[in-house]
Amino acid sequence: MPRLSSTLDHLAFGAATFGEGQEFRRFQYRFTCAILLFSILITAFLHLAVHEGAAVLDPVYARISQGYLLLSLIHYVILRGHPARLEAIAVSYAGLSLGLHGCTLVFNTPDELRIVWFILNLPGVYLVLGQRVGILVTLVSLAFVLAINGHLAAPYSPSAIFTFILGMSYLSALLHAFTARSISFHHAMVTANRQLAEMAARDPLTGLMNARAYYARCEAALKLARRNGASFSILFIDLDHFKQINDRHGHEAGDIVLKSVAAALSRGLRDSDLLGRIGGEEFSILLPDTDREGAAVLAEKLRHEVEYLMPDIGGACLPITASIGVACGDGASGGVAEVQKQADAAMYQAKQAGRNRVTCFALART
């Protein structure tokens, strides 16, 4: 059943994709496709009934309806799988439908309830094209009916026209308020979800990406590297003797150190570089389009930045150092986890060699 549902969904809506926060636009696109499909099927069924003698249409109106069927099909084919065309297709189709309803009022006189189509047209216009277009279509519909009613073969009574005006006005006002609140609520939800996602992706102490968010961003960057065949490097940074800082000066001092180091590392990076706090005193940096030599130079610069921090802890300047491991990969490498493991191993080599230094993985293997 899930596969059948997915197949039908693809047949109806095509391979349309939407990004995060575009849920309402996705609804508008799918709603418009559904309206077009419904109109095509209903109009085709009507003409089939006429062909079989189960229904009768005015000859002029029948030809207009056939044209409407063809144009609706064209609109659907153009829109299917192309959400970027939604506005243009929706405006065109709203005008087409309004024209059909006008022709229905003039030519399809046997149908006493044909005037209702003007009212039924409003929800789709408001939901897809918004409040201004909804008000415009309301006014145009009212003006047209009032202007043409006296020229119909069987005009509607003043009471019927009054009921029509009341119904159109009431529904338009209702839809205006509904769409305004719905769109406002949707935007508020999108903003709230983005804020929650941002909070969930950030380390609350340093403001850097947490491990989960960092590795997810790294995997996305690796996919790009694989497509372009570009190299990338990873720096694994571990603060030296951090446990002693907590033991001697307290966790508040440790927090000050971590925030100072995070700020120093951030200042030394490009906009394209990714920095995350992946453990208690451990940081990792992904450097896109960077070979081992370039990464080693940056790592040495960052090591100096950390060493020169000397944050003020209760009136005393506390010396801090870091051991940094460097590893390099490219589009053919196994993945971020593998290169991260190599950088981790290089960092431990730096620890064993006396700390406060940079070690490259390739050098550590020789």
C-alpha positions, 0 to 999 in steps of 0.5 A, a space after each residue: 500500500 505505501 508503494 501504491 500510494 507513492 506511485 499515485 502521488 508521483 503520477 498526480 503531482 510529479 517529482 516536485 520537491 520542497 525545502 524546509 519551511 515550504 509546507 504551505 507552498 507545497 499545500 498550495 501546489 498540490 491543492 492546485 494540481 488536485 483542483 485541475 485534475 478534478 475539473 478535468 475529470 468532472 468536465 470530461 464526465 459531463 461531456 461523456 454524459 452528454 454523448 450518452 444522452 444522459 445530459 443536455 447542454 446548450 451547443 454554444 456552451 458545450 463548445 466553450 466547455 470543451 475548450 475549458 477542458 482542453 485548457 485545464 489539461 494544458 494548465 495541469 501538464 505545464 504545472 505538474 512537477 514544476 512548483 515554480 510555475 504555480 503563481 502563473 498557472 494559478 492566475 491564468 486558471 483563476 481567470 479561465 474559471 471566472 470566464 467559464 462561470 460567466 459563460 455558464 451564467 449566460 448560456 447554460 440557462 437550464 441550470 438554475 443553480 449555475 450562479 453558485 459556481 461563482 461562490 464555489 470558485 472563491 476558496 481556491 482563489 483565496 488559498 492559492 493566490 491570497 487575499 488581494 486576488 480573492 477580494 478582486 475576484 469577489 468584486 468582479 464576480 459580483 459586478 458581472 452578475 449584477 450587470 448581466 442578470 437583466 439580460 439573461 433569458 431567465 433573470 434571477 429574482 431580486 431576492 435571489 440576487 440579494 442572497 447571492 451577494 450576501 453569500 459571496 460577501 460572507 464567504 469572502 470575508 470568512 476566507 479573508 480572515 481564515 487565510 490571514 490567520 492561517 498564513 500568519 500561524 504558518 509563518 510563526 510555526 516555521 520561525 519557531 521550528 527553525 529556532 528550535 532546530 537551531 537550538 537543538 543543533 547548538 552547544 548551549 555553552 559555546 554556541 558552536 554546532 554540537 556533535 550531531 549537527 556538526 557531523 551532519 553538516 560534514 556529511 553534506 560537505 563530503 557529498 559536494 567534495 565527491 561531486 567536485 573531486 575536491 580535497 578536504 581536511 579535518 582538524 581535531 583539537 583537544 585542550 591540554 590538561 583541561 581536567 586539571 583546570 576544572 579540578 583546581 579552578 572549578 567548572 565555572 573557570 572551565 566554562 570560561 576557557 571553553 567559551 574563550 577557545 570557541 571564540 578564538 577558533 571561530 575568528 580564525 576560520 573562513 565562512 565555508 569552514 565548519 566548527 563544532 564542539 564534539 566532546 567536553 574539551 574537544 573541537 573539530 573543524 572541517 576545512 573544505 577545498 583544503 589540502 594537508 599543507 594548508 590545513 597544517 598551516 591553519 592548525 598551527 595558527 589556531 594553536 598559537 591563538 589558543 596559547 595566547 588567550 590567557 583568559 582571566 580566571 578570578 584575577 589570574 591569567 590562566 595558560 591554555 594549550 591545545 593538541 591538534 591532529 590533522 587529516 586530509 581526505 578527498 572525494 574518494 575517501 571513505 567518509 567523514 568518520 574515517 578522516 575524523 578517526 585519522 585526525 583523532 589518531 594524529 591528535 593523540 600523537 601530538 599528546 604523546 609527543 609533549 602536547 601543545 603541538 600540531 601533528 598530521 596523520 600522514 606524518 604520524 604513520 611514517 
